[in-house]
Amino acid sequence: MHTRALFALLMIAALLGGCASRAPVTDASGEPPVTDTPKQHANPGSERYTQQHDAGPSHRPDVENLPEPEVRAELPSRYGNHSPYTVFGKTYHVLPSADGYVAEGIASWYGSKFHGHRTSSGEPYDMYQFTAAHRSLPLPTFARVTSLENGKSVIVRINDRGPFHPDREIDLSWAAAHRLGIEQRGTGRVRVEVITPDGQQTRQAGNTQTSTNSSMIRAAADSPPPPAELYLQVGAFRQADAAQQLVNRLLAQFSYPVAIRHGNTQGDAIYRVWIGPFTTEQGRESAHNDVAGAGYGEPVRVMP
């Protein structure tokens, strides 16, 4: 009897052990572990998020006294600059240069859910620093972000990819959003202007320089359009021939006016292909959807 009881106990233990070996490994929450991807894009060293919903921090420091990042020359990030890349079935292109980039649009922000997780550049996200995510600017890039509603501005270091919502221009860290006064509403209209390492904004207010390929330029920067006009930037090139090829393709496929704007920033001549002008935001958004849907990547909303 004792032998049969012992044998029965051993069999039960073996069966339990077999069940345990087939059961999925779980973490402390009882759920199977997953590899989540910060900012909805695969990054090196991504870890699982511990929050289901994003939020601001429980500890709220005084960001008014937080120093802005020092604008300096940095090597391109090893991660996050691959182009093109695809998120949720949509393809995006990284600009070859950030020089001259100026755009207006909607800013959103991200906070504690992503805090400590890897950004697209491979750096940990710190919601207490002035950083941001952008779909097409090279990583890292420094930019001044100005609220179009209250005039407040902050310099951010762009080191992440996003936002992947079609009507958003930039995703700010919690600290940057708080500084601009858009944290409570969640979004706000802003202007994004890239800043060079010498601290100068690269916005082109008008450039009278001409090009040896001037016969190919439909609209030069020495004749800037009225400030109220709206544009889309579809590409930026160092060679005028490449820009003109894109212009020809766009003109053959769409009825929108297309221009090449030529500027020279710190010795780098950049040829930017713009569609427009549009007199209403609705018209620009319609063109944005047409061009993006035709496989030209994500056009950038720009202003003169």
N, C-alpha and C positions, 0 to 999 in steps of 0.2 A: 504494500500500500504506500509506504514511504517512497519507494522507487518510482511508482507510477505518478505520485503527486509531484515529485521533483522533475520527472520527465515532462509533465504537463506545464509546469512553470517555465521550463526552458523553452518549450514550443511557443508559449504565449509571448515570451521575451523576444524570440526570433521573429515572430510575426510583427510585433510592434516595431522592431528595428527595421524590418523591411518596409513597413509603411512610412517610417520616418525618412528612409533613404529616398523614397519616391516623392515625398512631399516637397513643394517648392521652398527654397530658402527664403526666409523673410527677415525684415529688419525689426526694430523695436516696435514699430507701429502695427506689425502683423501683416504688412503688405509686401508683395514681392518687390525686390529692389529694382529700380529702373535707372537708366542713364538719361537724365534730362538735359536739354540743350539751352543754355542761357540765350535770351533774346531770340528764341525761335530759330536758331542757326547753330549748326554743329561747331564746337570750339574745342581746342585741346584742353584736356583736364576738366571737362564739364562734370559737375556733380549734381546730385538730385536736389531739387528745391524742397525746402521744408515747409513752405507756405502754399496754400492753394490760391490765395488772392493777394495781389500786391497792395501795399499800404505804405504810409509814411513811417518814420521811425518813432519808437516810443520815447527815446531820448532826443530832444530837439535842441541842438546847440544854436548859438547866435550866428547865423551865416552872414550877417552884415559885417562882422569882423573877420570872416574867413578870407585869407589871402587868395587872390585869383592865381591861376597857374602862370608860371613864367613862360612866355613865348620864346621858344628856342628852336634851333635846327635839330631835327632828329632823323635818324635813319628810318626808312619804311619798316613797319612792323613785319616780323617774320610770318605772322598769321593775320588773316582777315583782309588781305589785299588781293586775293585771287579773283580774277575776272575773266569771264562772267561767272556768277554764282546763282544758284537757284534756291528759293525758299517758297514752300507751299505751291510748287509747280510754276512759279513765276521767276523769270530770269532778270537779274540785275547786273549792271556794268559799273565797275569802279573807274572814276575819271583818271586819266593819265596824269593830271596835275590839278592841284587845288587853286592855282593862281587865278585871281580875278573872279572867284566864285562869290556871287551875291544872289540871294534868293529870299523870297517872302513866303510864308505859309503857316501852317498850324504846328505848334510845338506841344508835345505831350511829355510825360515824365515817368520814370520807373524808380522803385524804392526798395523796401526791405526784403521783398521776395527774392530779389536778385543779388542782394548785398553779400559780398564775399565769394560769389560765383565768378567763373571766368567770363571775361568779355571776348569778343571776336578777335581782339589783338592778343589774347592769352593772358592779359593782366586781370587781377581780381577786381570786380566792380566795387567801388566805394561810394555809397550814396551821399557821404558827407563831403565829397570833393566836387569841384566844378568840372564835370565831364559830360559827355553826350554821345549819342549813337546817331549814325547817319548811313543811308543806304549806299551812297556813291562817292563820297569824299575819301581820299586816301587816308589810311591810318598810320600814324597819328596826324591830325591837322588841328591847328588852333583857329578859333573863330570867335568873333564877338556876336552875341545873340542879344537883340534888343526887342523889348516888348513894344508892339505897335499900339498898345492900349494905354500904357502909363509912362513910356519913355525909359524905363529902367533897363540897364544892360549889364552883361556879365561876360567875361572871357571864359571859354570852355576849351578843354582838350578833348577832341573827338577820338575815342579809342574803341568804339563798338559799332556793330551793325544794327540797323533798325531805324525807325519803326517801319514795319511791313504793312501798315494800314495805308490804303491808297491816297488818303487826303492829308497825310502828315509829312512835314518837312524834316523834323528833327525830334529826337527823344532825349530829354534832359535828365540829368541826375536829380535826385530829390533836392539837393542843396541849390542847384542852379534854378530849378523851378520855384523854389521858395524865395530866392533872391529876386526873381522877376515878378513874384506875386501871382503866379498862376497855379500854385499847388492846390488850392481849395477847389477851383473849378475843374482842374484836371487837364485843360488845354488852354491855349491862348495864341493869338496871332503874333508872329515874331519876324524879324529880319535877321538873316544869317549872313555874316560877312567874314570871309577868311582873312586872317591876319598873318603877315609874314614874320619871320624871326626878328626883323629889326623893329617890329611893333607897328608897322604901317599897314593899314587896311589896303587890300588889293583891288578895291572897287575902282572901275574905270569910269571916270566922269567925262571922259572925252580924250582921245588920243589922236594927234594930228600926224603921226608917223604914217608913211605910206609903205607899200610892199611892192617888191618886184613882180608880184603876181596880182597887181591891183586890177587888171582887166577881169580877173575871176571873182573879185569881191563885189557882191551885190549891194552891200551896205557896210560902210566902214565906221569905225568908232569916232571919226571926226565929225560925224553928223548924227549925234545921239537922238533917239526918239523922245517924244514928250514923256515926262515922269509918270503920267497916268497910264501909259500903255503897258501891257503885260506880255511876257514872252515865255517860251519854253526853250531850254537848251537841250539839244539832242546829242551833241558831241563836242569834244574839244581836242584839237590836234596841233601838233608842232609843224606840220607840213600843210601848205595851202592846197596842194593837190588832193590830199586825203579829205580835207574839209569840203572841197568842191564836189568830189565824188558822192559824198553823203547828200549834199545839196541837190545834185541831179536826181538821185534816187527819191528823195522826198518830193521834189517837184513833179516827178513822173507819177507818183502814187497819190498825192494829196493836192487839194486846191488851196491850201494855206500858203501865205507868203513865207519865204525862207530867206534868211540873210546870213552872211558870214561877218562876224565882228572880230576885228583884229586889234589886239592890245599887246603891249610889251611891258612885262613886269619883271624887274630884276634881271634884265637881259634875256628873258625867255619869251619869244614870240609865240603867242597862242592864238589859234584860229578857232573861234567858237561858232557852232552852227545853231542859229536861233530860228524858231518858228514864231511868227507873229508880225505885227502887234495884234493883241486882242483888247477890245475895249471893255469887256466884262469878264469877271472871274468864271462865269458859266461857260463862255466861249472858250476860254483857255482850258477848262477842265474837260470839255468835250474833245478838244484837240489832243489833250494829254491821253485820254482813253483810246483815241483812234491810233495814235502813234505807238503807244505801249502795246496795244493789241496786235499791231502789225509786226511786232518782233524787234523793235528798235530799242529795247530796254526801257528804263524808267526815265522819261524826260524830266529835267530839272526846272522847276518854276523859278524864273529869274526876273529881275527888273533892270532898267538901264542904269 
